[in-house]
Amino acid sequence: MSEDTTPNDWKHNGIRIVKKNDMDMNTPQTEGMSRAAAITHASAGAAKLWAGTVSIRPDVKTGAHHHGDLESVIYVIKGRARMRWGNELEFTAEAGPGDFIFVPPYVPHQEINADPDQVLECVLVRSGQEPIVVNLDIPMVDDPETVDWAHNDGFHQEPQCD
């Protein structure tokens, strides 16, 4: 927007609301999950972000995939998300309602609904408009290493007492 934007311009160039019934299911999919686009360039004029939802049926796991150079944030609304990641999906961690999950660019990963009785529902935000989904056929270890984010993980240092 230029400096000479008047308040009247905001009516058509301001806030956009995308109703749940208007979300776009015509997005790249990965086996085992259902993605729906909410905030895109077409729906809201977004230029730098993409946002939508993802749902995974009870006790289902997706295929391995990555999203190219995009960063992704997943916010768990309902259910229990078990994430596996790595070259052979050798690492795992779980997240529940209210938790955020960050997926860096190019990280091979798999989402798993860890609840046998409840649909996993999440909000998904990505750092770009390109609908990049690279589905992978990679070997998977049988017993992945559990990563406990409550302890020192190299990024989050526990407070030091002097």
N, C-alpha and C positions, 0 to 999 in steps of 0.2 A: 504494500500500500504506500502511496506517496504521502508527503507531508500535507498536501492540500485535500486530503480525504475529508469529506463532510460527514456528519452523523447520519445523513440519509443513505450514504453508501453502505453503512453497516447492515441495513435491512437485508441486502442481497449478498453481502460479502462478509458477514459476521458468523454468528453461531449457527451450527447445523445440528439437527437431531435426526438420527437414523433410528426408526422404530424397529423393534425386534422382528416384526413381520416383513420388513423391507430389506433384511440382510441378504447378501448375495451368496448363494450356495455354489455358484460357478467359480470355484477356486481350486487350485491344485490340491489334490487329496493324497493321503497316505493310508494304506490299508489299516483298518482298525479304528480310524477316527473320522469325525465329521467336522470340517472347518467351515465357518461362515464369515464372510467379510462384512464389516460394519462401516469402518472409516477408511475410505479409499479416495483417490483423486476423483473418480466418477461420482461417488456418493456424497462427498463432503468438500471436495476441493483440496484435500490434504496433499501436500507436496513431499513431506519428509517422513511421515509415519503411516503405518497400516495397522488397523486394529480389528479384531473380530473375536469370535468364540470358537472353542473346540469342545467337543464332547466325545467321551469314550464309554461304550457300554460296559456293564459290570464284568470284571474278571477278563478283560480283553487287553491285548498289547498291540501296539502299532508296529509297522515295519520300521527298520532302521532308516534314518534319513538325516539330511542337514539342510540348511537354508543359505548356502553360499556365504557371501560377505555380510549378510544381515545379522544384527543382534536381535535376540528375541527375549521378551519378558512374558512369563506366564503367571497369572494370578489365579490361585485355586479358589473357586467359589464353593463347590460341594464335592465331597468324595475324598479319596486318598490317591495322590499321584506318586507313582514310583518311577523315577527317571533312571535310565541306564545310558551311559555314554562312554566314549573311547573308541579306539580303532577296532576293538573286538567287544564293545559294550561291556568292558571289564570293571566299570565302576557303577555304583548305585547309591541313591539317596531317596528319601521320601518327603513329601510335602502334603499338608492338609489345608483345610479351609482357612483363609486369611494369609497363607504363606505365598511368597513370591519366588519364582524360579528364573534365573538368568541363564540364557544359552548363548555363548559367544559364537562368532562366525565360524563356519566350517566344522563345528564339533558334531561328529556322528552321534546320534542319540535316538532313544526310543522312549515313548511314553507308555506307561502301564497303568491301568486302573487296578489298584491294589485291593479294591473292595469287591467282594463277590456278589454283593446285593444292591449296590447303588451306582447310578451313573456318575462319572467324573465330569464335572463342568468347570471350565476355566475361561478366563479372558486372556487373549493373546495380543501382544503389541510387538510390532517389528519396526526396525529403523529405516525402512524404505518401502517404496511402492511396488517394486518388482515382486511378483508372486513366486519367489524361488523356493522350490521344494525338490531336492535331489534325493530320490529314493535309492537306497543302497542295498546291495546283496553282499553282506560281509559276514565273516565268521563271528560267532558269539561264544564267549566263555560260558561254561556251565555254572560256575560259582563266582559271581562278581563280588568285588571288594566293596563293602559298605563304607561310605564316606560320611563321617559324623561332623556336620557343620558347626556343632556346638563347641568344638575344640579348635585349637590353632590349626588353620588350614593354609597358612602362608599369606592370606589376604587380611584376615581378621585376627589381629593380635589380642591375646587376653591381657587385661590390665596388669601392669607390674606394680607391686607394692615395695616401697623402699624402707 
